[in-house]
Amino acid sequence: DAAKYVNAAWDETFLQALTTSHWSKLREYQDPELTEVGSGTHEIRTWVAAWAAAGAAAGRSTYVPIPEWITGMGVAVSEVGDSK
């Protein structure tokens, strides 16, 4: 049953928005959606804050859903630049 708690499609959509610095999309995420997606989802605030602080303009990511751990694991790497 653990697999039903991992929303890989949502995670991939978020990582795509992050690594393309799609700020209007990133600003749309609100608490109710994050809570519904999963308990670990609120950590995206940290990802977005770090991406913004670095001035990241673009990047790439990798992601693997790990249902046995009831989570997905991702890494995003940025190319630093002015994204604002």
C-alpha positions in Angstrom: 0.0 0.0 0.0 3.0 2.4 0.5 3.1 3.1 -3.3 -0.3 5.0 -3.1 1.4 7.6 -0.9 4.1 8.6 -3.5 2.8 11.0 -6.2 5.7 10.7 -8.7 3.8 12.8 -11.4 3.3 15.7 -8.9 7.0 15.5 -7.9 8.2 15.5 -11.5 5.9 18.5 -12.3 7.4 20.4 -9.4 11.0 19.5 -10.4 10.3 20.7 -13.9 8.9 24.0 -12.7 11.9 24.4 -10.4 14.6 23.5 -12.9 13.2 25.9 -15.5 12.7 28.7 -12.9 9.0 28.9 -13.7 8.4 31.3 -10.8 4.7 31.9 -11.6 4.0 28.2 -11.3 6.2 27.9 -8.1 4.2 30.7 -6.5 0.9 28.8 -7.0 1.8 26.1 -4.6 -0.3 26.6 -1.4 -0.5 24.8 1.9 -3.7 22.8 1.2 -2.2 21.3 -2.0 1.1 20.5 -0.3 -0.7 18.8 2.6 -2.9 16.8 0.2 0.1 15.6 -1.8 2.0 14.2 1.2 3.6 15.0 4.5 7.1 15.5 3.1 5.9 17.9 0.4 6.2 21.0 2.5 10.0 20.7 2.1 9.6 22.2 -1.4 9.7 25.6 0.3 13.4 24.9 1.1 14.1 23.8 -2.5 12.4 27.0 -3.8 14.2 29.2 -1.3 17.6 27.7 -2.1 16.9 28.0 -5.9 16.0 31.7 -5.5 18.9 32.4 -3.2 21.3 31.0 -5.7 19.8 33.1 -8.5 19.4 29.9 -10.5 18.2 30.4 -14.0 18.1 26.8 -15.1 19.2 23.3 -14.1 18.4 19.7 -14.2 17.1 17.1 -11.9 16.8 13.4 -11.3 14.1 11.7 -9.3 13.2 8.1 -8.3 10.0 7.1 -6.5 10.8 4.8 -3.6 7.4 3.5 -2.4 9.1 1.2 0.1 10.2 4.3 2.0 6.9 6.1 1.3 8.7 8.9 -0.5 10.5 9.9 -3.7 14.1 11.0 -3.7 15.2 13.8 -6.0 18.3 16.0 -6.6 18.3 19.3 -8.5 21.4 21.0 -9.8 21.4 24.6 -10.9 23.3 26.8 -13.3 23.8 30.0 -11.3 22.6 33.1 -13.0 20.1 35.9 -12.7 16.6 34.4 -12.8 14.7 37.4 -11.8 
